Amino acid sequence: MLLGNRLNDRLKNTVIAGLGLFTLAYGISLFLKSGNSLIVLGSLLIGILLGEWWRIEDGLSNLGAWLESKFNRGSDHGSKSNFITGFFTTSLLFCIGPMAILGSIQNGVSGSYETLAIKSVLDGFAAFAFGSSLGFGVLFSALPVFIYQGGITLLAVQVKTIATDSMMNELTAVGGVILVGIAVSNLLEIKKIRTGNFLPALLIAPIIVWILSLIK
């Protein structure tokens, strides 16, 4: 972040745009892993309804604002907005990727941490790029990432006997759609999308797959 402050705005904007394009392409590639796009659609619709009801994005924004008030006092309104954007964008980006999900499940099921270690290295490079433009909010994204990945690991220990490849494929595809939303809304700034409220869809997708398996 200290080095990032020495970079000019044009370079910062170009880096963020490049990350946005990569995230967009990566999200699309994840969506293509779906075996049934209607499951993805249904998961998103139900997930969005739940997310809007629970106001997940507002909760993340409020958490970012609270952290900013505690650790970034004396800054102007622009810095505050930047802090929240950095916290929100990187929290979602680092949580949604399949490596976070698969790595946490792998760790919970077998005790192996290789996938999470690789993800940590990749996140470190991404955090440096984001930090140069979005400031210290990126640093505090470690908190929800730790809770998210730790929660999945603990859950995987309990439900490792019922997860199927189909469930994981549809969950990954939903994550891809959300990544596209992050790229369009937060990184490329094409259109504002309340992507935080999409997160329940990650839980809905495996449930729909399970229900369909009972019907067949």
N, C-alpha and C positions, 0 to 999 in steps of 0.2 A: 504493500500500500504506500509506503514511503517512497519507493521508486516510482510508483504509478503517479504520484503527485508531480513528478518532473516531466511526465509525458504531455505532449500538447493535445488539445481537445480533438483535433482531426484524427490523430492516431488512436486515441481512446474510442472514438465513435466507430472507426473502421474495425477495430478489434471486436467490439460488441456486435457490429453488423455481421462480421464473419462467424462469430459464435451463434448468432441468431439463425443464419443460413444453415449452418451445420446442424443445429438443433431441429430445424424444420425438416431437413432431409432425413435425419436420424429418426424423428418421430414417425415420418411416413413409412420408413423401413420397418419399424416396429408394428405399425398397424397392419402391414401386409402379412404378418405372422398369424393373423386371425384365420380360424377355420370357418367362421360364420360371422359375417359382418353385422347381421341382425342382432346377435348377442351383444356386440360392442355398442350398437345403437341403443338397445334397450337398457344396457348398463349405464350409459351416459345419461339417458333421460331420467331414469330413476335416481341416479347419483346426483344429478343437478338439482332435482326437487329436494332431496335430502340436504344437499349442501346449502341451498338457499334458505331452507327452513332453519338449519343449524347456524347459518351465517358464518361459515368457516373462514372465508376470505376476510371478513371484518374482524374476526378473532385474531387471525395472523397479523393483520395490519395494526390492531390495537396492541398486540404483544410487541410488535416492532416499535410502535410509538412509545410504549412504556420503557422498553430497553433504551431507546434514544434519550428519553428524559432523564434516565439514571446515569447514563455513561457518556452522553454527548451534550452536556449542558452548555448554554451560552452560544449555541450555533443559531444561524438564521433559519428562516422557514425553508429555503431551498435545500440546506444541508439536511434538515429533518426529513423532507420528502425523499431525498436521495438515500438516506439511511433506511427508511422503510422499504423503498424499492429494492435496494440491495439485499436486505434481509428476506423479503418476500420472494424475490425472483430466485435467488440461490437456494433458499429452503426448498422450494418446489422442484427446482431443477435437479438438486442432489438427491432428493427423496424418490422421485418418480422413476428414474432410470431402472431398467431391468437388472442391472448389476446390484443395485441396492436391495431389490426384492430377492433375486436369486441368490446373491451372496449371503444375505441374512438367513434365508431358508437353509442354504447349504451349511452354514455355521450351526444352526439349531439342530439339524438332522444328523450331521456327521462330525461336527466340531471343527471342520476345516475352515480356515479364514483366508485362503488364497485369493478368492474372488473379491472379498472386501478389501484386502490389501491393495490389489490392483486398482480398485475403484478409488481408494483413498489417494493414490498417486495422481490419478486423472483429475479428481476433484481439486487437488492442491494446485495443479496448473490452471484449471478453470477459475479457481478462487483468486489467483493472482491477477488474471486478466480482468475479472469482474471488479476486484478490489480497487484497481487503478482508476476505474470510472465511477463505481458506486459506493466506495468508501467502507467505513467500518461496519455497516450493516451486514456485509458479507461474512465478517468474522463471527457474528452471533448466529448465523445460520447453522453453526455446528450443533446448537442446542436441539432444534427440532430434528435434525438428521440423526443425532445420537438417540433420541427418544424413539424415533420412527424405526430405525434399523434394530435397536435393541428390542423394541416391542415385537417386531416380526420374528426375530430370533427366538424369543421366549414362546411366541405363539406356535412357531414351527415345531418346537419340541413336543407340543401337545397334539398338533393336528397332522403330523408328518405321515400318518397312515392313510389319510383320505385325500391328499392333494394329488391331482392327476396332471398329465402333460397338457391335456385340453384346457384345464382350468388355468394353468400358467400361461398358455398361449393367448387366451382371451384377456387375461389380466394384463399381459404385456402389450397387447394391441390397444387396450383402453389407455394405458400409460403413454403409448405413442401419440394418440389423439390429444391427450393433455399436453404433451411436449410441443406439439404443433401449435396449440393455443398459447403456450408460453412464448414461443418464438414470435408469433404474430402480434401478441399483445405487449409483452414486456421487453423483448429484445429488439425486434424490428419496428415496434411501435406503429403498426399498420392500423390496428383497431383494438380498442380496449375490451378485454374479455375477462370476466370474473373466474379465472381458471381455478382459483382455490376452492370454489364451490363444486368443482368437478371431482374432487378427491374421493368421495364415497363410492363413485363408480368402480374404483379399484377393488372394493369389497363385494360389490354387487355382481361383477362378472363371474367369479367362481361359483357364487350361489346359483346364478342362472344355469351355468353348465351342469351343476349338480342336480338341479330340478329337472332339467331336460333328460339327464341320464336315467332318472327314475321313471320318466314317462315312456321311454323307448322300451 
